[in-house]
Protein backbone atom coordinates (compact mmCIF):
# COMPACT_ATOMS: atom_id res chain seq x y z
CA UNK A 1 0.00 0.00 0.00
CA UNK A 2 2.81 2.34 0.89
CA UNK A 3 4.51 1.70 -2.45
CA UNK A 4 1.29 2.43 -4.33
CA UNK A 5 0.94 5.78 -2.54
CA UNK A 6 4.53 6.73 -3.41
CA UNK A 7 4.00 5.73 -7.05
CA UNK A 8 0.80 7.77 -7.23
CA UNK A 9 2.58 10.80 -5.72
CA UNK A 10 5.42 10.53 -8.24
CA UNK A 11 2.89 10.26 -11.06
CA UNK A 12 1.26 13.49 -9.90
CA UNK A 13 4.65 15.22 -10.00
CA UNK A 14 5.44 14.18 -13.59
CA UNK A 15 3.65 17.18 -15.24
CA UNK A 16 6.06 19.47 -13.39
CA UNK A 17 8.97 17.92 -15.34
CA UNK A 18 7.58 18.76 -18.76
CA UNK A 19 9.85 21.78 -19.33
CA UNK A 20 9.20 25.48 -19.97
CA UNK A 21 5.70 26.61 -20.80
CA UNK A 22 6.97 29.77 -22.52
CA UNK A 23 9.57 28.16 -24.75
CA UNK A 24 10.67 30.05 -27.87
CA UNK A 25 10.26 28.45 -31.28
CA UNK A 26 13.14 29.80 -33.36
CA UNK A 27 11.27 29.62 -36.67
CA UNK A 28 8.50 31.78 -35.23
CA UNK A 29 10.84 34.71 -34.52
CA UNK A 30 12.79 37.25 -36.56
CA UNK A 31 16.01 37.95 -34.67
CA UNK A 32 17.54 41.39 -35.21
CA UNK A 33 21.36 41.43 -35.20
CA UNK A 34 21.75 45.16 -35.78
CA UNK A 35 19.56 48.24 -35.51
CA UNK A 36 19.88 51.64 -37.22
CA UNK A 37 18.01 54.83 -36.36
CA UNK A 38 17.89 57.85 -38.71
CA UNK A 39 15.88 61.05 -39.01
CA UNK A 40 14.02 61.58 -42.29
CA UNK A 41 13.92 64.93 -44.13
CA UNK A 42 10.38 65.33 -42.74
CA UNK A 43 11.69 65.02 -39.18
CA UNK A 44 10.34 61.52 -38.53
CA UNK A 45 12.25 58.54 -37.14
CA UNK A 46 13.26 55.77 -39.55
CA UNK A 47 13.98 52.52 -37.74
CA UNK A 48 15.88 49.76 -39.56
CA UNK A 49 16.89 46.29 -38.40
CA UNK A 50 19.18 43.70 -39.93
CA UNK A 51 17.64 40.23 -39.88
CA UNK A 52 18.95 36.81 -40.75
CA UNK A 53 16.81 35.69 -43.71
CA UNK A 54 18.66 32.57 -44.89
CA UNK A 55 20.45 32.15 -48.22
CA UNK A 56 17.68 31.88 -50.80
CA UNK A 57 15.14 33.77 -48.71
CA UNK A 58 17.18 36.96 -48.62
CA UNK A 59 16.01 38.14 -52.04
CA UNK A 60 12.40 37.32 -51.26
CA UNK A 61 12.60 39.45 -48.11
CA UNK A 62 14.09 42.33 -50.06
CA UNK A 63 11.30 42.20 -52.62
CA UNK A 64 8.68 42.21 -49.90
CA UNK A 65 10.16 45.30 -48.33
CA UNK A 66 10.29 47.35 -51.47
CA UNK A 67 7.21 46.10 -53.22
CA UNK A 68 4.08 44.41 -52.05
CA UNK A 69 2.33 46.79 -49.77
CA UNK A 70 3.69 45.35 -46.51
CA UNK A 71 4.13 47.90 -43.75
CA UNK A 72 7.91 47.76 -44.01
CA UNK A 73 7.84 48.89 -47.59
CA UNK A 74 5.27 51.62 -47.06
CA UNK A 75 6.69 52.61 -43.71
CA UNK A 76 10.12 53.31 -45.13
CA UNK A 77 8.75 55.28 -48.00
CA UNK A 78 9.41 52.48 -50.52
CA UNK A 79 12.70 51.29 -51.96
CA UNK A 80 13.93 51.34 -55.51
CA UNK A 81 14.98 48.14 -57.26
CA UNK A 82 18.66 48.95 -56.93
CA UNK A 83 18.24 49.66 -53.23
CA UNK A 84 16.44 46.35 -52.73
CA UNK A 85 19.54 44.49 -53.85
CA UNK A 86 21.74 46.50 -51.48
CA UNK A 87 19.40 45.80 -48.56
CA UNK A 88 19.12 42.03 -49.09
CA UNK A 89 22.47 40.33 -49.61
CA UNK A 90 24.40 37.34 -48.28
CA UNK A 91 21.49 35.94 -46.30
CA UNK A 92 20.77 39.15 -44.37
CA UNK A 93 17.85 41.51 -44.83
CA UNK A 94 17.38 45.16 -43.89
CA UNK A 95 13.79 46.04 -42.95
CA UNK A 96 12.78 49.66 -42.28
CA UNK A 97 9.73 51.47 -40.90
CA UNK A 98 9.09 55.17 -40.33
CA UNK A 99 7.03 56.83 -37.63
CA UNK A 100 6.64 60.05 -35.66
CA UNK A 101 8.98 58.60 -33.01
CA UNK A 102 10.68 55.34 -32.08
CA UNK A 103 7.64 53.63 -30.49
CA UNK A 104 5.47 54.36 -33.56
CA UNK A 105 8.18 53.12 -35.96
CA UNK A 106 8.69 49.98 -33.87
CA UNK A 107 4.95 49.28 -33.79
CA UNK A 108 4.75 49.57 -37.58
CA UNK A 109 7.75 47.29 -38.02
CA UNK A 110 6.31 44.71 -35.61
CA UNK A 111 3.08 44.69 -37.62
CA UNK A 112 4.85 44.29 -40.97
CA UNK A 113 7.56 41.68 -40.31
CA UNK A 114 6.07 38.19 -40.91
CA UNK A 115 7.57 36.83 -37.68
CA UNK A 116 7.66 37.99 -34.08
CA UNK A 117 10.45 40.59 -33.99
CA UNK A 118 13.03 39.88 -31.28
CA UNK A 119 15.68 42.40 -30.16
CA UNK A 120 17.20 40.04 -27.61
CA UNK A 121 20.14 39.18 -29.91
CA UNK A 122 21.14 42.71 -30.90
CA UNK A 123 24.89 43.06 -31.36
CA UNK A 124 25.04 46.72 -32.37
CA UNK A 125 22.77 49.79 -32.33
CA UNK A 126 23.76 52.51 -34.82
CA UNK A 127 22.32 56.03 -34.47
CA UNK A 128 23.00 58.82 -36.94
CA UNK A 129 25.14 61.78 -35.90
CA UNK A 130 22.26 64.04 -36.89
CA UNK A 131 20.15 62.62 -34.04
CA UNK A 132 23.07 62.33 -31.59
CA UNK A 133 23.69 66.10 -31.77
CA UNK A 134 20.12 66.89 -30.64
CA UNK A 135 18.20 66.65 -27.37
CA UNK A 136 16.22 63.77 -28.89
CA UNK A 137 19.14 61.34 -28.40
CA UNK A 138 18.67 60.47 -24.72
CA UNK A 139 14.88 60.04 -24.93
CA UNK A 140 15.50 57.73 -27.90
CA UNK A 141 17.83 55.56 -25.80
CA UNK A 142 15.26 55.40 -23.01
CA UNK A 143 12.53 54.41 -25.47
CA UNK A 144 14.81 51.73 -26.87
CA UNK A 145 15.44 50.38 -23.38
CA UNK A 146 11.70 50.43 -22.66
CA UNK A 147 11.09 48.16 -25.65
CA UNK A 148 11.68 45.32 -23.17
CA UNK A 149 13.97 43.05 -25.15
CA UNK A 150 16.70 45.42 -26.35
CA UNK A 151 20.05 43.87 -25.41
CA UNK A 152 21.95 46.30 -23.12
CA UNK A 153 25.29 44.64 -23.92
CA UNK A 154 24.94 45.64 -27.59
CA UNK A 155 27.57 48.10 -28.80
CA UNK A 156 26.33 51.63 -29.35
CA UNK A 157 27.72 53.37 -32.45
CA UNK A 158 27.30 56.88 -33.86
CA UNK A 159 27.29 56.99 -37.64
CA UNK A 160 28.55 59.79 -39.80
CA UNK A 161 25.80 59.98 -42.38
CA UNK A 162 23.06 57.43 -42.88
CA UNK A 163 22.92 54.77 -40.14
CA UNK A 164 20.92 52.36 -42.30
CA UNK A 165 23.56 52.49 -45.04
CA UNK A 166 26.22 51.62 -42.48
CA UNK A 167 24.29 48.61 -41.16
CA UNK A 168 23.46 47.44 -44.70
CA UNK A 169 27.17 47.65 -45.61
CA UNK A 170 28.22 45.28 -42.81
CA UNK A 171 29.43 41.99 -44.26
CA UNK A 172 31.11 39.07 -42.47
CA UNK A 173 33.90 39.05 -45.07
CA UNK A 174 36.07 37.10 -42.61
CA UNK A 175 34.01 34.14 -41.44
CA UNK A 176 30.38 33.45 -42.26
CA UNK A 177 28.24 34.41 -39.24
CA UNK A 178 27.57 38.13 -38.90
CA UNK A 179 26.76 37.89 -35.19
CA UNK A 180 30.08 36.25 -34.39
CA UNK A 181 31.90 38.55 -36.80
CA UNK A 182 30.58 41.67 -35.02
CA UNK A 183 31.44 40.34 -31.56
CA UNK A 184 34.99 39.43 -32.60
CA UNK A 185 35.53 42.69 -34.49
CA UNK A 186 34.43 44.97 -31.65
CA UNK A 187 36.41 42.97 -29.10
CA UNK A 188 39.54 43.24 -31.27
CA UNK A 189 39.15 46.97 -31.95
CA UNK A 190 38.38 47.56 -28.28
CA UNK A 191 41.64 45.82 -27.36
CA UNK A 192 43.61 48.05 -29.74
CA UNK A 193 42.16 51.05 -27.95
CA UNK A 194 41.24 53.36 -30.82
CA UNK A 195 37.51 53.07 -30.15
CA UNK A 196 35.83 53.44 -26.74
CA UNK A 197 34.07 50.50 -25.15
CA UNK A 198 30.53 51.87 -25.49
CA UNK A 199 27.79 49.43 -24.57
CA UNK A 200 24.18 50.52 -24.84
CA UNK A 201 23.39 49.93 -21.16
CA UNK A 202 26.56 51.65 -19.91
CA UNK A 203 25.93 54.77 -22.01
CA UNK A 204 22.33 55.02 -20.79
CA UNK A 205 23.37 54.70 -17.14
CA UNK A 206 26.15 57.29 -17.50
CA UNK A 207 23.72 59.79 -19.03
CA UNK A 208 21.10 59.08 -16.39
CA UNK A 209 23.41 59.41 -13.37
CA UNK A 210 25.09 62.56 -14.78
CA UNK A 211 28.34 62.10 -12.90
CA UNK A 212 30.49 61.81 -16.04
CA UNK A 213 29.94 61.79 -19.79
CA UNK A 214 30.19 58.95 -22.32
CA UNK A 215 32.37 58.59 -25.39
CA UNK A 216 30.72 56.44 -28.07
CA UNK A 217 32.20 54.51 -31.02
CA UNK A 218 32.24 56.56 -34.23
CA UNK A 219 31.80 54.88 -37.62
CA UNK A 220 31.40 55.74 -41.29
CA UNK A 221 31.01 54.08 -44.66
CA UNK A 222 33.97 54.59 -46.99
CA UNK A 223 32.61 56.32 -50.08
CA UNK A 224 33.85 54.94 -53.38
CA UNK A 225 34.07 58.36 -55.04
CA UNK A 226 35.73 60.09 -52.07
CA UNK A 227 39.27 61.46 -52.64
CA UNK A 228 42.02 59.28 -51.19
CA UNK A 229 42.96 60.52 -47.73
CA UNK A 230 46.60 61.41 -47.12
CA UNK A 231 48.63 59.18 -44.82
CA UNK A 232 49.63 60.88 -41.55
CA UNK A 233 52.68 60.45 -39.34
CA UNK A 234 50.39 58.62 -36.92
CA UNK A 235 47.95 56.65 -39.09
CA UNK A 236 45.47 56.39 -36.20
CA UNK A 237 45.19 60.18 -35.85
CA UNK A 238 42.13 60.09 -38.11
CA UNK A 239 38.37 59.67 -38.07
CA UNK A 240 36.21 56.93 -39.52
CA UNK A 241 35.63 57.60 -43.20
CA UNK A 242 39.06 59.25 -43.60
CA UNK A 243 41.39 56.23 -43.55
CA UNK A 244 43.80 55.78 -46.51
CA UNK A 245 43.03 52.11 -47.06
CA UNK A 246 41.52 49.67 -49.55
CA UNK A 247 39.43 46.71 -48.42
CA UNK A 248 36.41 44.59 -49.22
CA UNK A 249 34.77 46.00 -46.09
CA UNK A 250 33.49 49.57 -46.53
CA UNK A 251 32.59 50.23 -42.88
CA UNK A 252 35.24 51.97 -40.77
CA UNK A 253 35.23 52.17 -36.96
CA UNK A 254 37.67 54.78 -35.73
CA UNK A 255 37.53 57.46 -33.05
CA UNK A 256 34.74 58.54 -30.75
CA UNK A 257 31.69 60.77 -30.55
CA UNK A 258 32.01 62.79 -27.34
CA UNK A 259 28.94 63.75 -25.31
CA UNK A 260 28.24 66.56 -22.87
CA UNK A 261 25.21 65.71 -20.80
CA UNK A 262 22.75 64.05 -23.16
CA UNK A 263 23.89 65.26 -26.56
CA UNK A 264 26.95 64.88 -28.77
CA UNK A 265 29.29 67.88 -28.86
CA UNK A 266 32.34 66.76 -30.84
CA UNK A 267 34.75 64.06 -32.05
CA UNK A 268 38.04 62.46 -31.07
CA UNK A 269 40.38 60.71 -33.51
CA UNK A 270 41.51 57.14 -33.00
CA UNK A 271 44.85 58.31 -31.54
CA UNK A 272 43.05 60.69 -29.16
CA UNK A 273 40.80 57.85 -27.96
CA UNK A 274 43.90 55.77 -27.18
CA UNK A 275 45.30 58.67 -25.15
CA UNK A 276 41.98 59.12 -23.34
CA UNK A 277 41.98 55.42 -22.43
CA UNK A 278 45.52 55.77 -21.05
CA UNK A 279 44.21 58.53 -18.76
CA UNK A 280 41.25 56.48 -17.55
CA UNK A 281 43.16 53.20 -17.21
CA UNK A 282 40.96 51.42 -19.79
CA UNK A 283 44.05 50.57 -21.79
CA UNK A 284 46.15 47.50 -22.56
CA UNK A 285 48.72 48.34 -25.24
CA UNK A 286 49.02 50.24 -28.51
CA UNK A 287 51.60 51.41 -31.08
CA UNK A 288 52.98 54.91 -30.61
CA UNK A 289 55.16 57.06 -32.88
CA UNK A 290 57.89 59.59 -32.08
CA UNK A 291 60.00 61.10 -34.86
CA UNK A 292 59.17 58.26 -37.22
CA UNK A 293 60.15 55.64 -34.62
CA UNK A 294 57.53 53.15 -33.46
CA UNK A 295 57.12 52.18 -29.81
CA UNK A 296 54.76 49.73 -28.15
CA UNK A 297 53.14 51.33 -25.12
CA UNK A 298 51.78 49.22 -22.27
CA UNK A 299 50.11 50.13 -19.02
CA UNK A 300 52.67 49.71 -16.22
CA UNK A 301 50.34 50.63 -13.38
CA UNK A 302 46.86 51.92 -12.70
CA UNK A 303 46.34 55.51 -13.84
CA UNK A 304 45.33 57.90 -11.07
CA UNK A 305 43.01 60.87 -11.39
CA UNK A 306 42.86 63.47 -8.63
CA UNK A 307 40.93 66.64 -7.81
CA UNK A 308 42.43 69.47 -5.75
CA UNK A 309 41.89 73.18 -5.14
CA UNK A 310 44.18 76.06 -6.10
CA UNK A 311 42.46 78.88 -4.28
CA UNK A 312 38.95 79.13 -5.72
CA UNK A 313 39.89 77.14 -8.81
CA UNK A 314 39.71 73.36 -9.13
CA UNK A 315 42.74 71.50 -10.49
CA UNK A 316 42.28 68.18 -12.28
CA UNK A 317 45.37 65.97 -12.38
CA UNK A 318 46.25 62.66 -14.02
CA UNK A 319 49.20 60.41 -13.21
CA UNK A 320 49.81 57.82 -15.95
CA UNK A 321 52.16 54.82 -15.64
CA UNK A 322 53.50 53.42 -18.92
CA UNK A 323 56.09 51.05 -20.29
CA UNK A 324 57.50 51.75 -23.77
CA UNK A 325 59.10 48.93 -25.74
CA UNK A 326 61.59 49.78 -28.49
CA UNK A 327 64.54 48.27 -30.34
CA UNK A 328 68.05 49.46 -29.43
CA UNK A 329 69.18 51.95 -28.29
CA UNK A 330 66.61 51.52 -25.53
CA UNK A 331 67.35 54.74 -23.61
CA UNK A 332 67.93 57.20 -26.46
CA UNK A 333 64.57 58.96 -26.56
CA UNK A 334 63.10 58.43 -23.09
CA UNK A 335 62.97 62.10 -22.12
CA UNK A 336 61.58 63.20 -25.49
CA UNK A 337 59.03 60.38 -25.41
CA UNK A 338 57.84 61.34 -21.93
CA UNK A 339 57.56 65.01 -22.90
CA UNK A 340 55.54 64.21 -26.03
CA UNK A 341 53.22 61.86 -24.14
CA UNK A 342 52.55 64.44 -21.43
CA UNK A 343 51.90 67.10 -24.08
CA UNK A 344 49.47 64.92 -26.06
CA UNK A 345 47.65 63.60 -22.97
CA UNK A 346 47.19 67.18 -21.74
CA UNK A 347 45.93 68.21 -25.19
CA UNK A 348 43.28 65.46 -25.07
CA UNK A 349 42.08 66.63 -21.65
CA UNK A 350 41.92 70.19 -22.97
CA UNK A 351 39.98 68.99 -26.02
CA UNK A 352 37.27 67.20 -24.04
CA UNK A 353 37.11 70.11 -21.58
CA UNK A 354 36.47 72.50 -24.49
CA UNK A 355 33.69 70.18 -25.64
CA UNK A 356 32.15 70.33 -22.16
CA UNK A 357 32.61 66.58 -21.74
CA UNK A 358 33.86 64.91 -18.57
CA UNK A 359 34.46 61.57 -20.30
CA UNK A 360 37.68 61.09 -18.30
CA UNK A 361 35.53 60.71 -15.16
CA UNK A 362 36.71 63.48 -12.81
CA UNK A 363 33.08 63.94 -11.71
CA UNK A 364 33.28 60.59 -9.89
CA UNK A 365 35.91 62.17 -7.63
CA UNK A 366 33.89 65.34 -7.09
CA UNK A 367 30.68 63.54 -6.08
CA UNK A 368 32.51 61.73 -3.26
CA UNK A 369 32.85 65.08 -1.51
CA UNK A 370 29.07 65.50 -1.36
CA UNK A 371 27.08 63.89 1.44
CA UNK A 372 23.77 63.93 -0.45
CA UNK A 373 22.44 64.02 -4.01
CA UNK A 374 21.05 67.50 -3.29
CA UNK A 375 24.53 68.70 -2.30
CA UNK A 376 25.97 67.25 -5.52
CA UNK A 377 23.36 68.94 -7.69
CA UNK A 378 24.05 72.24 -5.94
CA UNK A 379 27.79 72.16 -6.74
CA UNK A 380 27.27 73.01 -10.45
CA UNK A 381 30.02 70.60 -11.47
CA UNK A 382 29.76 71.49 -15.15
CA UNK A 383 30.85 75.08 -14.45
CA UNK A 384 33.63 73.96 -12.10
CA UNK A 385 34.90 71.48 -14.68
CA UNK A 386 34.83 74.01 -17.52
CA UNK A 387 37.16 76.41 -15.66
CA UNK A 388 39.40 73.86 -13.91
CA UNK A 389 43.14 73.73 -14.38
CA UNK A 390 44.62 70.59 -15.94
CA UNK A 391 47.83 68.71 -15.13
CA UNK A 392 49.31 65.48 -16.52
CA UNK A 393 52.36 63.55 -15.34
CA UNK A 394 53.75 60.42 -17.00
CA UNK A 395 55.88 57.83 -15.24
CA UNK A 396 57.69 56.05 -18.09
CA UNK A 397 59.93 53.01 -18.26
CA UNK A 398 61.70 52.36 -21.57
CA UNK A 399 62.65 48.76 -22.24
CA UNK A 400 64.41 46.93 -25.03
CA UNK A 401 62.21 45.10 -27.50
CA UNK A 402 62.43 41.33 -27.42
Buried (B, 14 or more C-beta within 10 A) or exposed (E): EEEEEEEEEEEEEEEEEEEEEEEEEEEEBBBBBBBBBBBEEEEBBBBBBBBBBEEEEBBEBBBBBBEEEBBBBBBBBEBEEEBBEBBBBBBBBBBBBBBEBBBBBBBBBBEBBEEEBBBEBBBBBBBBBBBBBBEBBBEBBBBBBEEEEBBBEBBBBBBBBBBBBBBBBBBBEEEEEBBEBBBBBBEEBBEBBBBBBBBBBBBBEBBEEBBBBBBBBBBBBBEEEEEEBEEBEBBBBBBBBBBEEEEEBBBBBBBBBBBBBBBBBBBBBBBBBBBBBBBBBBBEBBBBBBEEEEBBBBBBEEBEBEBEEEEEEBBBBBBBBBBBBBEEEBEEBBEEBBBBBBEBBBEBBEBBBEBBBBBBBBBBBBBEEBEEEEEBEEBEBBEBBEEBEBBBBBEBEBBEEE
